[in-house]
Amino acid sequence: MKTQTAMTRDFLATARTLNEALPYLQRYDDAIVVIKLGGHAMGSDEGMASFARDVMLMRTVGVNPVVVHGGGPMINQLLERLAIKSHFVNGKRVTDAATMEVVEMVLSGQVNKRIVAAINAAGGKAVGISGKDAGLMTCDQDAPELGLVGQPAEVNPTLLHQLFQAEMIPVIAPIGTGRNGETLNINGDTAAGAIAAALKADRLLLLTDVAGVKNAAGQVVTELTAADVERLTAEGVIAGGMIPKTETALAAVRGGVRAAVILDGRAPNACLLELFTDHGAGSIIRA
């Protein structure tokens, strides 16, 4: 296990100079940063350990990190083993009762506890919860054809503020409660955006497997406004899987998040570089 001194030394090595890093350390003191960790970003134990060290360092320098995770690949693997066939509508998993049992088992159990264990092994105090705990996320049904899939309608961040006060790191599985008490599956990006908006977070970091939003020439655009995103989407430049990412980012900044960033979660220290260096990482979107 690395000491906090060793982790700090690792971080400073990623910054250009100490003079560059210090103003950003001060800027984010007591800030709330919501991080969406996708299932594909959790593939290797080494990558998970690196992510956990980064989150622990954020907490060490005064940031309040919140991790919201997905787990699609792990869900797919267990569904396949159980011979439960998956169906998708517009990229969203159709969730019947049998599928919902598997989704909750994987997200709230296997995936959530793996992230918690990694952060705790790095010296942090992580707590695994889902949107069902303490009324965190109350949802409306997304669409009848999707089954038990929810859209967050009300987010109560009281529990998260209590965890911040105790210097704990919330790790949240995107499972919510419906109006009638039913368990609902929530898209991980959507859940992260809704939680970030409810917390009025300083940053929403959407970790993905690409470097950021690209222009027509294939170059990463480092800074975008809401109007830029809408224009690039209308022109077909933003397309495919990037559309729901940018939609989540726009909803978050319009809901009170200071900025949302789409960045490559596979890159070493991506979150730290975004927060604590002048050049940042990925594509930052502001209202």
C-alpha positions as CSV (number, residue, x, y, z in Angstrom):
1,M,0.0,0.0,0.0
2,K,1.4,3.4,-0.9
3,T,1.6,6.1,1.8
4,Q,0.0,9.5,1.3
5,T,3.5,10.9,0.8
6,A,4.2,8.5,-2.0
7,M,0.9,9.2,-3.7
8,T,1.5,13.0,-3.5
9,R,4.9,12.5,-5.1
10,D,3.3,10.4,-7.9
11,F,0.8,13.2,-8.5
12,L,3.3,16.0,-8.6
13,A,5.2,14.0,-11.2
14,T,2.2,14.3,-13.5
15,A,2.1,18.1,-13.2
16,R,4.5,20.3,-15.2
17,T,5.8,22.1,-12.2
18,L,4.8,22.6,-8.5
19,N,4.1,26.2,-9.3
20,E,1.5,25.0,-11.9
21,A,-0.2,22.6,-9.5
22,L,-0.5,24.7,-6.3
23,P,-3.1,27.2,-7.5
24,Y,-5.4,24.4,-8.7
25,L,-5.0,22.5,-5.4
26,Q,-6.2,25.7,-3.6
27,R,-9.0,26.3,-6.1
28,Y,-10.5,22.8,-5.5
29,D,-10.3,22.9,-1.7
30,D,-13.7,21.6,-0.5
31,A,-15.0,21.3,-4.0
32,I,-17.4,18.5,-5.0
33,V,-16.3,16.4,-8.0
34,V,-18.6,13.7,-9.4
35,I,-16.8,11.0,-11.4
36,K,-18.6,8.6,-13.7
37,L,-16.5,5.4,-14.0
38,G,-17.6,3.2,-16.9
39,G,-17.5,-0.5,-16.9
40,H,-14.9,-0.7,-19.7
41,A,-12.6,1.5,-17.5
42,M,-12.6,-1.1,-14.8
43,G,-11.0,-3.9,-16.9
44,S,-7.6,-4.3,-15.2
45,D,-6.7,-4.5,-11.6
46,E,-3.8,-2.1,-12.3
47,G,-6.1,0.5,-13.9
48,M,-8.5,0.2,-10.9
49,A,-5.7,0.6,-8.4
50,S,-4.5,3.7,-10.3
51,F,-8.0,5.2,-10.3
52,A,-8.3,4.5,-6.6
53,R,-5.1,6.3,-5.8
54,D,-6.2,9.3,-7.8
55,V,-9.5,9.5,-6.0
56,M,-7.7,9.1,-2.6
57,L,-5.4,11.9,-3.5
58,M,-8.3,14.2,-4.4
59,R,-9.7,13.5,-0.9
60,T,-6.3,14.1,0.7
61,V,-6.0,17.6,-0.9
62,G,-9.5,18.6,0.2
63,V,-11.7,17.6,-2.7
64,N,-15.0,15.8,-2.0
65,P,-15.0,13.1,-4.7
66,V,-18.2,11.1,-5.6
67,V,-17.8,8.0,-7.8
68,V,-20.8,6.9,-9.8
69,H,-20.1,3.7,-11.7
70,G,-21.5,1.6,-14.5
71,G,-20.9,-2.1,-15.1
72,G,-22.4,-3.1,-18.5
73,P,-19.7,-5.6,-19.5
74,M,-20.0,-7.4,-16.1
75,I,-23.8,-7.5,-16.4
76,N,-23.6,-8.9,-19.9
77,Q,-21.2,-11.6,-18.7
78,L,-23.5,-12.8,-15.9
79,L,-26.7,-12.6,-18.1
80,E,-24.9,-14.8,-20.6
81,R,-23.9,-17.3,-18.0
82,L,-27.5,-17.4,-16.8
83,A,-28.8,-17.7,-20.4
84,I,-30.9,-14.5,-20.0
85,K,-31.0,-12.8,-23.4
86,S,-30.5,-9.0,-23.5
87,H,-32.5,-6.6,-25.7
88,F,-31.7,-2.9,-26.3
89,V,-33.9,0.0,-27.5
90,N,-31.9,3.1,-28.6
91,G,-28.9,1.9,-26.7
92,K,-30.8,1.3,-23.4
93,R,-31.1,-2.2,-21.9
94,V,-34.7,-3.5,-21.7
95,T,-34.9,-4.6,-18.1
96,D,-37.5,-7.2,-17.0
97,A,-37.7,-8.6,-13.5
98,A,-35.1,-11.3,-14.1
99,T,-32.7,-8.9,-15.7
100,M,-33.2,-6.4,-12.9
101,E,-32.2,-9.0,-10.3
102,V,-28.9,-9.6,-12.2
103,V,-28.3,-5.8,-12.7
104,E,-28.7,-5.1,-9.0
105,M,-26.6,-8.1,-8.0
106,V,-23.8,-7.0,-10.2
107,L,-23.9,-3.2,-9.7
108,S,-24.6,-3.0,-6.0
109,G,-22.6,-6.1,-5.2
110,Q,-19.7,-7.2,-7.4
111,V,-18.8,-3.9,-9.1
112,N,-19.6,-1.5,-6.3
113,K,-17.6,-3.4,-3.7
114,R,-14.6,-3.9,-6.0
115,I,-14.3,-0.1,-6.3
116,V,-14.8,0.4,-2.6
117,A,-12.2,-2.2,-1.8
118,A,-9.7,-0.5,-4.2
119,I,-10.1,2.9,-2.7
120,N,-9.9,1.6,0.8
121,A,-6.7,-0.3,-0.2
122,A,-5.3,3.0,-1.3
123,G,-5.8,4.4,2.1
124,G,-9.3,6.0,1.6
125,K,-12.6,5.6,3.4
126,A,-15.0,4.6,0.7
127,V,-18.6,3.7,1.3
128,G,-20.7,1.7,-1.2
129,I,-24.3,2.7,-1.7
130,S,-27.0,2.7,-4.4
131,G,-29.6,5.3,-5.4
132,K,-32.0,3.3,-3.2
133,D,-30.2,4.2,0.0
134,A,-31.7,7.0,2.1
135,G,-33.9,8.1,-0.7
136,L,-31.0,9.2,-2.8
137,M,-32.7,8.8,-6.2
138,T,-36.4,8.6,-6.8
139,C,-37.2,7.8,-10.4
140,D,-40.0,7.9,-12.9
141,Q,-40.2,5.1,-15.4
142,D,-38.2,5.9,-18.5
143,A,-40.4,4.3,-21.2
144,P,-42.8,1.4,-21.0
145,E,-40.9,-0.5,-23.7
146,L,-37.8,-0.4,-21.6
147,G,-39.4,-2.1,-18.5
148,L,-37.7,-1.4,-15.2
149,V,-35.6,1.5,-16.4
150,G,-35.8,4.8,-14.5
151,Q,-35.1,8.5,-15.0
152,P,-34.1,10.3,-11.8
153,A,-36.9,12.7,-10.9
154,E,-35.8,13.6,-7.4
155,V,-32.3,13.4,-5.9
156,N,-31.8,13.9,-2.2
157,P,-28.1,14.5,-1.5
158,T,-28.4,14.7,2.3
159,L,-26.6,11.4,2.8
160,L,-23.8,12.5,0.5
161,H,-23.2,15.7,2.5
162,Q,-23.1,13.6,5.7
163,L,-20.5,11.4,4.2
164,F,-18.4,14.4,3.1
165,Q,-18.5,15.7,6.7
166,A,-17.1,12.3,7.8
167,E,-14.4,12.5,5.1
168,M,-15.8,9.5,3.4
169,I,-15.9,8.8,-0.3
170,P,-19.4,7.8,-1.7
171,V,-19.3,5.1,-4.4
172,I,-22.8,4.9,-6.0
173,A,-24.4,2.1,-8.0
174,P,-27.0,3.6,-10.5
175,I,-30.0,1.8,-9.0
176,G,-33.0,3.8,-8.0
177,T,-36.5,3.5,-6.5
178,G,-39.7,4.1,-8.5
179,R,-42.7,5.9,-7.3
180,N,-44.3,2.7,-6.1
181,G,-41.2,1.4,-4.4
182,E,-40.0,-0.8,-7.3
183,T,-36.3,-1.1,-8.1
184,L,-35.2,0.6,-11.3
185,N,-32.1,0.4,-13.5
186,I,-30.6,3.9,-14.3
187,N,-28.1,4.7,-17.1
188,G,-24.8,5.4,-15.3
189,D,-24.1,8.7,-17.1
190,T,-27.7,9.9,-16.4
191,A,-27.4,9.0,-12.7
192,A,-24.0,10.8,-12.5
193,G,-25.3,13.9,-14.1
194,A,-28.4,14.1,-11.9
195,I,-26.3,13.6,-8.7
196,A,-23.8,16.2,-9.8
197,A,-26.7,18.7,-10.5
198,A,-28.3,18.0,-7.1
199,L,-24.9,18.6,-5.4
200,K,-24.2,21.7,-7.5
201,A,-20.8,20.1,-8.1
202,D,-17.8,22.0,-9.3
203,R,-17.0,19.3,-11.9
204,L,-18.7,16.3,-13.5
205,L,-16.0,14.0,-15.0
206,L,-17.4,11.5,-17.6
207,L,-14.7,8.9,-18.1
208,T,-15.0,7.1,-21.4
209,D,-12.7,5.3,-23.9
210,V,-12.1,8.2,-26.2
211,A,-9.9,11.3,-25.8
212,G,-12.9,13.7,-25.8
213,V,-15.3,15.4,-28.2
214,K,-13.9,15.6,-31.7
215,N,-14.5,18.2,-34.5
216,A,-15.1,17.4,-38.2
217,A,-11.3,17.0,-38.7
218,G,-11.1,14.4,-36.0
219,Q,-9.3,16.7,-33.5
220,V,-10.3,16.8,-29.8
221,V,-12.0,20.1,-28.9
222,T,-10.7,21.1,-25.5
223,E,-13.4,23.7,-24.7
224,L,-17.1,23.9,-25.8
225,T,-20.1,25.9,-24.9
226,A,-23.7,24.5,-24.9
227,A,-24.2,26.2,-28.2
228,D,-21.1,24.5,-29.7
229,V,-22.4,21.1,-28.6
230,E,-25.8,21.7,-30.1
231,R,-24.2,22.9,-33.4
232,L,-21.9,20.0,-33.7
233,T,-24.7,17.6,-33.0
234,A,-27.0,19.2,-35.6
235,E,-24.1,18.9,-38.1
236,G,-23.7,15.2,-37.4
237,V,-20.1,15.7,-36.1
238,I,-21.2,14.6,-32.6
239,A,-22.8,11.2,-33.2
240,G,-23.3,7.7,-31.9
241,G,-22.3,7.0,-28.4
242,M,-21.0,10.6,-27.9
243,I,-24.5,12.0,-28.1
244,P,-25.7,10.6,-24.7
245,K,-22.4,11.8,-23.1
246,T,-22.8,15.3,-24.3
247,E,-26.5,15.3,-23.5
248,T,-25.7,14.3,-19.9
249,A,-23.0,17.0,-19.8
250,L,-25.4,19.7,-21.0
251,A,-28.1,18.7,-18.6
252,A,-25.6,18.8,-15.7
253,V,-24.3,22.3,-16.5
254,R,-27.8,23.6,-17.0
255,G,-28.7,22.1,-13.7
256,G,-26.0,24.0,-11.8
257,V,-22.8,22.1,-12.3
258,R,-19.9,24.5,-13.0
259,A,-18.5,22.4,-15.8
260,A,-18.6,18.9,-17.2
261,V,-15.6,17.1,-18.8
262,I,-15.6,14.2,-21.2
263,L,-12.2,12.5,-21.0
264,D,-10.3,9.3,-21.6
265,G,-10.5,7.2,-18.4
266,R,-7.8,4.9,-19.7
267,A,-5.1,7.6,-19.7
268,P,-3.0,7.6,-16.5
269,N,-4.0,10.2,-13.9
270,A,-6.6,11.6,-16.3
271,C,-8.8,13.0,-13.4
272,L,-5.8,14.6,-11.7
273,L,-4.5,16.2,-14.9
274,E,-8.0,17.7,-15.6
275,L,-8.4,19.2,-12.2
276,F,-4.8,20.2,-11.2
277,T,-3.0,21.3,-14.4
278,D,-3.4,24.2,-16.7
279,H,-3.7,22.1,-19.8
280,G,-6.4,19.8,-18.4
281,A,-7.6,16.6,-20.2
282,G,-10.4,15.9,-22.6
283,S,-13.2,18.3,-23.5
284,I,-14.7,20.7,-21.0
285,I,-18.3,21.8,-21.5
286,R,-19.7,24.9,-19.9
287,A,-23.1,26.5,-20.2
